[in-house]
Amino acid sequence: MANDASAVFDTLSPAVSRGSLADSFTPPADSTLWRKNFLLGAATASYQIEGAVNEDGRLPSIWDTFSAIPGKVLAGDTGAVACDHYHRWEADVEMLASLGLEGYRLSIAWPRVMDAAGAPNRKGLDFYKRLLNRLKEKGITTFVTLYHWDLPQHLEDRGGWLNRDTAYRFADYADLMSRELAGTVDAWATLNEPWCSAYLGYGNGHHAPGLANDRFATQAMHHLLLAHGLAVPVLRANDPASQKGIVANIGRGTPNSDSAADQRAAHLFEVQHNAWILDPLLKGSYPQDLFELWPGTEPLVLDGDMQTISAPLDFLGINYYFRTNVASDGAHGFRDVPLEGVERTQMGWEVYPDGLRDLLTGFKKTYRNLPPIYITENGMASDDQVTDGHVEDTQRISFLKRHLAAVDQAIKAGVDIRGYFLWSLMDNFEWAFGYERRFGVVHVDYSTQKRTIKRSAELVEKFLKERKARA
C-alpha cells in the first residue's frame, strides 16, 4: 500500500553491489530526515560493552550474578570483558566521531559509581567524566541513561525492585550523578525499558534477577516508575539546562483474525506492553485492562505516588524492534501466533516497520500531553561475518532504511520526533543471548577486540555527510 514503510525502500538482495547500496540508502528528497536538527546517533549500555567488572571499586550487579548461573545465558557468556570499552573508550569515541554520528546514548553502571553505603566511588565517576568530556569536545550530543538494568547486587539482596526503598536509593544515585556530571549531559533518561526490568526480570525470569511471578512484575514496575518520578525533580534541580525523560520499549500487537476475541487479545497485548508504562507516566493511572489480563496483581500504591510518577517530561525515548501477532487464549489473555513467510532477524523477530509508525501515530491520539520523542533504540541482529576486511550487513541496511521511512511517515502525520539512535554502535553482550546475536553497526571480534566498520555504518556516515553539505 502507498503508506507502507516497507514499500518506500525495497528489501535489498544480498547480491546487491556496494556501489548500488550506497546510491540506494539516501532518503527521498522530501524526507524530513534531511532536517539538520533531526539528531542521528547510536546507542550502547554499560553492562553490554564496558567489561572491567572487578576494577576500580565496581561492585557486583544483578547481571554479574545472573549470568554466572549455569543455563541462564547462552553459551555461559557474561559481561566480564564484553567489548572492553572501559579500557578502549578513547578509541571508541574516535570511531563514533569518525562516522559522523551526531549523538551518543550511553548508560552509567550504578555499581561503578557508588559503594554499598551510597558514598561516591571516585574512580568510577572519573571514567564517566572523561568519557563525557571527550564526547563534548567532539561536538557529540550526549544522552545518558541512569539505569540500563545493572542494579547493584547489594540492593537486590534487600529485595531489589520489589522493595520500595530501592526507589529512594535510585533518587540518591540520580542526585550524585547529576551533581557530578552537570554540564556534560544534554539529556538524562532515568530508566531504560522498565517493561523488561519488571516483566523479564520479575515476571517470567528470563532476565536478572530471574524471578517469575506476575504480582512481582506489577510491584517491581510500580517501584521502577516511582524511582523515575523521584529522580526527575532531582535532575531538574541539579542540572537545569539538560532534558529529562525516560525510555520505554514499545510493542505492536496485531490480531490473528477479525474476530472480536482476537481483536481484544491484540488490545490486551498492547496494554501490557505499552499502556502499562505510558498510562502512569502520561495519565497518572494504571490501565485497568491490565488487571483483566493479570487478575489480582494490582501493586501497592501509596498516596501521592501517581502524581510523582506523572511529573512532566521533556522527552520520551522510544525503543522499537518488532511486532507480535496474537490470538485469544480462550480465557482472559492472548497467545502468540507467529506468521509464516515473513522476514525475520537473527533473534527470530519479525521485521515490521509499519508497527513503529502505527504506534507513534496512535500515541499522539491517545496522549494529549505526549512529549517530544526520540527513537532511542532501533536495529536488528544478524550473523555478520568479516570478509576481506568488510562486513556486508545487507539485511540491516534494508531494515534501517525502512524503519527510518516509518519515522518520516510518523513525523509527516504530526508526531514530534526529534532524533533516532541506532542500536547498537557495536556488537556486544546481548543479555540472555550472550555474544551470538550481533546488533552493531560496527563488528567486534571478541577474541581480539578488533572493531570493523560494517557497511550499514558506512552508509549512515555517507548520508550524514550529504546532509551536512546541504547548507
VENPEBEL-V225971 format. One record per residue. N is the residue number from 1. RES is the residue in three letters. PSI is psi in radians with two decimals (none if undefined). NEAR is the number of other C-alpha atoms within 8 Angstrom. Layout:
n & res & psi & near
N & RES & PSI & NEAR
N & RES & PSI & NEAR
//
This chain:
n & res & psi & near
1 & MET & 2.85 & 4
2 & ALA & -0.57 & 4
3 & ASN & 0.31 & 6
4 & ASP & 2.07 & 8
5 & ALA & -0.55 & 13
6 & SER & -0.46 & 11
7 & ALA & -0.31 & 10
8 & VAL & -0.72 & 8
9 & PHE & 2.05 & 10
10 & ASP & 2.57 & 7
11 & THR & 2.37 & 8
12 & LEU & 2.45 & 8
13 & SER & 2.51 & 6
14 & PRO & -0.31 & 6
15 & ALA & -0.07 & 4
16 & VAL & 2.42 & 8
17 & SER & 2.82 & 6
18 & ARG & -0.70 & 6
19 & GLY & -0.81 & 6
20 & SER & -0.51 & 8
21 & LEU & -0.78 & 9
22 & ALA & -0.72 & 10
23 & ASP & -0.59 & 7
24 & SER & -0.20 & 6
25 & PHE & -0.50 & 10
26 & THR & 2.27 & 7
27 & PRO & 2.77 & 9
28 & PRO & 2.75 & 5
29 & ALA & -0.51 & 5
30 & ASP & 0.14 & 4
31 & SER & 2.43 & 9
32 & THR & -0.21 & 8
33 & LEU & -0.22 & 9
34 & TRP & -0.20 & 9
35 & ARG & 2.35 & 7
36 & LYS & -0.38 & 8
37 & ASN & 0.15 & 5
38 & PHE & 1.93 & 10
39 & LEU & 2.27 & 10
40 & LEU & 2.06 & 11
41 & GLY & -2.86 & 13
42 & ALA & 2.78 & 14
43 & ALA & 2.68 & 14
44 & THR & 3.11 & 13
45 & ALA & 2.57 & 10
46 & SER & -0.99 & 11
47 & TYR & -0.45 & 12
48 & GLN & -0.38 & 14
49 & ILE & -0.45 & 16
50 & GLU & -0.76 & 15
51 & GLY & -2.63 & 14
52 & ALA & 0.80 & 9
53 & VAL & -0.32 & 11
54 & ASN & 0.31 & 8
55 & GLU & 2.61 & 6
56 & ASP & 0.67 & 7
57 & GLY & 0.12 & 10
58 & ARG & 2.37 & 12
59 & LEU & 2.83 & 11
60 & PRO & 2.56 & 12
61 & SER & 2.98 & 12
62 & ILE & -0.44 & 13
63 & TRP & -0.48 & 13
64 & ASP & -0.78 & 11
65 & THR & -0.85 & 10
66 & PHE & -0.79 & 12
67 & SER & -0.29 & 14
68 & ALA & -0.16 & 9
69 & ILE & 2.12 & 8
70 & PRO & 2.34 & 7
71 & GLY & -0.14 & 7
72 & LYS & -0.56 & 11
73 & VAL & 2.40 & 14
74 & LEU & 2.30 & 10
75 & ALA & 0.20 & 6
76 & GLY & 0.34 & 11
77 & ASP & 2.67 & 9
78 & THR & 3.00 & 12
79 & GLY & 0.36 & 15
80 & ALA & -0.66 & 8
81 & VAL & -0.76 & 11
82 & ALA & -2.19 & 15
83 & CYS & 0.15 & 14
84 & ASP & 0.56 & 12
85 & HIS & -0.50 & 11
86 & TYR & -0.58 & 10
87 & HIS & -0.33 & 7
88 & ARG & 0.31 & 8
89 & TRP & -0.62 & 9
90 & GLU & -0.80 & 8
91 & ALA & -0.62 & 7
92 & ASP & -0.65 & 9
93 & VAL & -0.71 & 10
94 & GLU & -0.72 & 8
95 & MET & -0.78 & 8
96 & LEU & -0.82 & 10
97 & ALA & -0.63 & 11
98 & SER & -0.45 & 7
99 & LEU & -0.10 & 10
100 & GLY & 0.16 & 9
101 & LEU & 2.36 & 14
102 & GLU & -0.35 & 11
103 & GLY & 2.68 & 13
104 & TYR & 2.16 & 13
105 & ARG & 2.08 & 14
106 & LEU & 2.89 & 12
107 & SER & 2.72 & 12
108 & ILE & 2.42 & 13
109 & ALA & 1.84 & 12
110 & TRP & -0.75 & 12
111 & PRO & -0.18 & 13
112 & ARG & -0.30 & 14
113 & VAL & -0.11 & 13
114 & MET & 2.56 & 12
115 & ASP & 3.14 & 13
116 & ALA & -0.38 & 6
117 & ALA & -0.03 & 5
118 & GLY & 0.08 & 8
119 & ALA & 2.60 & 7
120 & PRO & 2.48 & 9
121 & ASN & 1.80 & 11
122 & ARG & -0.66 & 7
123 & LYS & -0.71 & 9
124 & GLY & -0.77 & 12
125 & LEU & -0.72 & 12
126 & ASP & -0.58 & 8
127 & PHE & -0.84 & 9
128 & TYR & -0.55 & 9
129 & LYS & -0.78 & 10
130 & ARG & -0.77 & 8
131 & LEU & -0.87 & 10
132 & LEU & -0.67 & 11
133 & ASN & -0.69 & 9
134 & ARG & -0.72 & 9
135 & LEU & -0.73 & 12
136 & LYS & -0.65 & 11
137 & GLU & -0.57 & 7
138 & LYS & -0.03 & 7
139 & GLY & 0.40 & 7
140 & ILE & 2.27 & 12
141 & THR & 2.30 & 11
142 & THR & 2.12 & 15
143 & PHE & 2.12 & 13
144 & VAL & 2.15 & 13
145 & THR & 2.22 & 14
146 & LEU & -0.62 & 13
147 & TYR & 1.86 & 13
148 & HIS & 0.94 & 13
149 & TRP & -0.17 & 7
150 & ASP & 1.20 & 12
151 & LEU & 2.38 & 13
152 & PRO & 2.35 & 12
153 & GLN & -0.57 & 11
154 & HIS & -0.46 & 9
155 & LEU & -0.63 & 10
156 & GLU & -0.62 & 12
157 & ASP & -0.35 & 7
158 & ARG & 0.28 & 7
159 & GLY & -0.22 & 8
160 & GLY & -2.39 & 10
161 & TRP & -0.05 & 13
162 & LEU & -0.24 & 9
163 & ASN & 2.08 & 11
164 & ARG & -0.52 & 8
165 & ASP & -0.48 & 6
166 & THR & -0.58 & 12
167 & ALA & -0.66 & 15
168 & TYR & -0.57 & 10
169 & ARG & -0.59 & 8
170 & PHE & -0.70 & 10
171 & ALA & -0.67 & 13
172 & ASP & -0.76 & 9
173 & TYR & -0.80 & 11
174 & ALA & -0.64 & 13
175 & ASP & -0.84 & 12
176 & LEU & -0.86 & 9
177 & MET & -0.69 & 9
178 & SER & -0.45 & 12
179 & ARG & -0.73 & 9
180 & GLU & -0.58 & 7
181 & LEU & 0.10 & 9
182 & ALA & 2.36 & 10
183 & GLY & -0.27 & 8
184 & THR & -0.08 & 10
185 & VAL & 2.16 & 13
186 & ASP & -0.57 & 12
187 & ALA & 2.27 & 11
188 & TRP & 2.28 & 15
189 & ALA & 2.23 & 14
190 & THR & -0.99 & 15
191 & LEU & 2.61 & 13
192 & ASN & 2.13 & 12
193 & GLU & 1.15 & 11
194 & PRO & -0.41 & 14
195 & TRP & -0.79 & 12
196 & CYS & -0.77 & 9
197 & SER & -0.77 & 12
198 & ALA & -0.89 & 15
199 & TYR & -0.85 & 13
200 & LEU & -0.52 & 14
201 & GLY & -0.65 & 17
202 & TYR & -0.27 & 19
203 & GLY & -0.77 & 14
204 & ASN & -0.04 & 12
205 & GLY & 0.16 & 13
206 & HIS & -0.49 & 9
207 & HIS & 2.92 & 13
208 & ALA & 2.46 & 12
209 & PRO & 0.06 & 11
210 & GLY & 0.45 & 12
211 & LEU & 2.72 & 11
212 & ALA & 1.64 & 11
213 & ASN & 2.19 & 9
214 & ASP & -0.66 & 12
215 & ARG & -0.66 & 11
216 & PHE & -0.72 & 13
217 & ALA & -0.80 & 14
218 & THR & -0.60 & 13
219 & GLN & -0.71 & 13
220 & ALA & -0.74 & 13
221 & MET & -0.77 & 13
222 & HIS & -0.73 & 10
223 & HIS & -0.59 & 14
224 & LEU & -0.85 & 13
225 & LEU & -0.60 & 12
226 & LEU & -0.72 & 13
227 & ALA & -0.78 & 13
228 & HIS & -0.88 & 14
229 & GLY & -0.63 & 12
230 & LEU & -0.54 & 13
231 & ALA & -0.56 & 13
232 & VAL & -0.88 & 12
233 & PRO & -0.52 & 8
234 & VAL & -0.79 & 12
235 & LEU & -0.71 & 14
236 & ARG & -0.69 & 10
237 & ALA & -0.72 & 7
238 & ASN & -0.49 & 10
239 & ASP & 1.19 & 11
240 & PRO & -0.40 & 8
241 & ALA & -0.25 & 6
242 & SER & 2.83 & 11
243 & GLN & 2.64 & 10
244 & LYS & 2.31 & 14
245 & GLY & -2.87 & 14
246 & ILE & 2.75 & 14
247 & VAL & 2.19 & 15
248 & ALA & 2.39 & 13
249 & ASN & 2.34 & 12
250 & ILE & 2.64 & 10
251 & GLY & 2.39 & 13
252 & ARG & 2.19 & 11
253 & GLY & 2.23 & 12
254 & THR & 2.51 & 10
255 & PRO & 2.50 & 12
256 & ASN & -0.33 & 9
257 & SER & 3.11 & 7
258 & ASP & 0.05 & 7
259 & SER & 2.62 & 6
260 & ALA & -0.64 & 6
261 & ALA & -0.74 & 8
262 & ASP & -0.61 & 15
263 & GLN & -0.72 & 13
264 & ARG & -0.67 & 9
265 & ALA & -0.75 & 16
266 & ALA & -0.68 & 15
267 & HIS & -0.81 & 9
268 & LEU & -0.60 & 13
269 & PHE & -0.84 & 11
270 & GLU & -0.49 & 12
271 & VAL & -0.88 & 12
272 & GLN & -0.41 & 9
273 & HIS & -0.55 & 12
274 & ASN & -1.01 & 11
275 & ALA & -0.49 & 12
276 & TRP & -0.58 & 12
277 & ILE & -0.81 & 13
278 & LEU & -0.60 & 9
279 & ASP & -0.84 & 12
280 & PRO & -0.71 & 14
281 & LEU & -0.71 & 12
282 & LEU & -0.27 & 11
283 & LYS & -0.25 & 9
284 & GLY & 0.40 & 11
285 & SER & 2.72 & 8
286 & TYR & 2.55 & 10
287 & PRO & 2.19 & 10
288 & GLN & -0.45 & 6
289 & ASP & -0.42 & 8
290 & LEU & -0.62 & 12
291 & PHE & -0.14 & 11
292 & GLU & -0.69 & 8
293 & LEU & -0.78 & 9
294 & TRP & 1.36 & 8
295 & PRO & 2.46 & 7
296 & GLY & 0.33 & 6
297 & THR & 0.25 & 9
298 & GLU & 2.31 & 9
299 & PRO & 2.83 & 8
300 & LEU & 1.98 & 5
301 & VAL & 2.14 & 7
302 & LEU & 2.78 & 5
303 & ASP & 2.31 & 5
304 & GLY & -0.24 & 6
305 & ASP & -0.80 & 9
306 & MET & -0.55 & 12
307 & GLN & -0.70 & 8
308 & THR & -0.78 & 10
309 & ILE & -0.61 & 14
310 & SER & 0.42 & 12
311 & ALA & 2.48 & 9
312 & PRO & 2.51 & 5
313 & LEU & 2.59 & 9
314 & ASP & -0.49 & 9
315 & PHE & 2.80 & 12
316 & LEU & 2.13 & 13
317 & GLY & 2.36 & 13
318 & ILE & 2.19 & 13
319 & ASN & 2.24 & 13
320 & TYR & 2.41 & 11
321 & TYR & -0.70 & 10
322 & PHE & 3.04 & 12
323 & ARG & 2.86 & 13
324 & THR & 2.16 & 12
325 & ASN & 2.25 & 13
326 & VAL & 2.77 & 17
327 & ALA & 2.87 & 16
328 & SER & 2.49 & 13
329 & ASP & 0.12 & 9
330 & GLY & -0.04 & 6
331 & ALA & -2.00 & 5
332 & HIS & 0.35 & 8
333 & GLY & -2.60 & 10
334 & PHE & 2.85 & 14
335 & ARG & 2.55 & 9
336 & ASP & 2.41 & 8
337 & VAL & 1.51 & 9
338 & PRO & 2.36 & 7
339 & LEU & 2.57 & 6
340 & GLU & 2.66 & 4
341 & GLY & 0.38 & 4
342 & VAL & 2.76 & 7
343 & GLU & 2.36 & 6
344 & ARG & 2.81 & 9
345 & THR & -3.13 & 11
346 & GLN & -0.44 & 10
347 & MET & -0.18 & 9
348 & GLY & 0.11 & 6
349 & TRP & 2.42 & 10
350 & GLU & 2.39 & 11
351 & VAL & 1.99 & 12
352 & TYR & 1.33 & 9
353 & PRO & -0.52 & 13
354 & ASP & -0.47 & 11
355 & GLY & -0.64 & 11
356 & LEU & -0.85 & 13
357 & ARG & -0.81 & 12
358 & ASP & -0.71 & 9
359 & LEU & -0.77 & 10
360 & LEU & -0.79 & 10
361 & THR & -0.57 & 12
362 & GLY & -0.71 & 8
363 & PHE & -0.65 & 9
364 & LYS & -0.64 & 10
365 & LYS & -0.61 & 7
366 & THR & -0.67 & 6
367 & TYR & 1.85 & 9
368 & ARG & -0.45 & 6
369 & ASN & 0.47 & 5
370 & LEU & 2.14 & 8
371 & PRO & 2.96 & 9
372 & PRO & 2.54 & 10
373 & ILE & 2.45 & 12
374 & TYR & 2.35 & 13
375 & ILE & 1.77 & 13
376 & THR & -0.26 & 14
377 & GLU & 2.36 & 13
378 & ASN & 2.31 & 14
379 & GLY & -2.98 & 12
380 & MET & 2.74 & 13
381 & ALA & 2.42 & 12
382 & SER & 2.73 & 13
383 & ASP & 1.29 & 8
384 & ASP & 2.41 & 9
385 & GLN & 2.52 & 6
386 & VAL & 2.15 & 9
387 & THR & 2.05 & 6
388 & ASP & 0.70 & 4
389 & GLY & 0.09 & 6
390 & HIS & 2.71 & 10
391 & VAL & 1.96 & 13
392 & GLU & 1.51 & 9
393 & ASP & 1.19 & 11
394 & THR & -0.76 & 11
395 & GLN & -0.67 & 10
396 & ARG & -0.72 & 12
397 & ILE & -0.83 & 11
398 & SER & -0.76 & 12
399 & PHE & -0.88 & 13
400 & LEU & -0.74 & 10
401 & LYS & -0.78 & 11
402 & ARG & -0.60 & 14
403 & HIS & -0.60 & 13
404 & LEU & -0.61 & 9
405 & ALA & -0.67 & 13
406 & ALA & -0.68 & 13
407 & VAL & -0.79 & 11
408 & ASP & -0.76 & 11
409 & GLN & -0.70 & 11
410 & ALA & -0.71 & 13
411 & ILE & -0.79 & 11
412 & LYS & -0.37 & 8
413 & ALA & 0.06 & 7
414 & GLY & 0.07 & 7
415 & VAL & 2.31 & 10
416 & ASP & 1.59 & 8
417 & ILE & 2.18 & 10
418 & ARG & -0.07 & 10
419 & GLY & 3.03 & 12
420 & TYR & 2.24 & 14
421 & PHE & 2.16 & 16
422 & LEU & 2.36 & 14
423 & TRP & 1.98 & 14
424 & SER & 2.95 & 13
425 & LEU & -0.78 & 12
426 & MET & 2.76 & 11
427 & ASP & 2.55 & 15
428 & ASN & -3.00 & 13
429 & PHE & 1.92 & 14
430 & GLU & 1.00 & 11
431 & TRP & -2.17 & 8
432 & ALA & -0.21 & 10
433 & PHE & 0.10 & 10
434 & GLY & -2.41 & 14
435 & TYR & 0.11 & 10
436 & GLU & -0.63 & 8
437 & ARG & 2.15 & 13
438 & ARG & 1.96 & 14
439 & PHE & -0.12 & 13
440 & GLY & 2.75 & 12
441 & VAL & -0.02 & 15
442 & VAL & 2.25 & 12
443 & HIS & 2.42 & 16
444 & VAL & 2.17 & 12
445 & ASP & 1.87 & 8
446 & TYR & -0.33 & 8
447 & SER & -0.50 & 4
448 & THR & -0.24 & 5
449 & GLN & 0.32 & 9
450 & LYS & 2.32 & 8
451 & ARG & 2.34 & 8
452 & THR & 2.12 & 11
453 & ILE & 2.20 & 11
454 & LYS & 2.85 & 13
455 & ARG & -0.60 & 13
456 & SER & -0.75 & 12
457 & ALA & -0.67 & 11
458 & GLU & -0.69 & 10
459 & LEU & -0.61 & 10
460 & VAL & -0.77 & 9
461 & GLU & -0.77 & 11
462 & LYS & -0.79 & 9
463 & PHE & -0.77 & 10
464 & LEU & -0.64 & 10
465 & LYS & -0.73 & 9
466 & GLU & -0.74 & 8
467 & ARG & -0.72 & 11
468 & LYS & -0.59 & 8
469 & ALA & -0.32 & 6
470 & ARG & 1.16 & 5
471 & ALA & none & 4
//
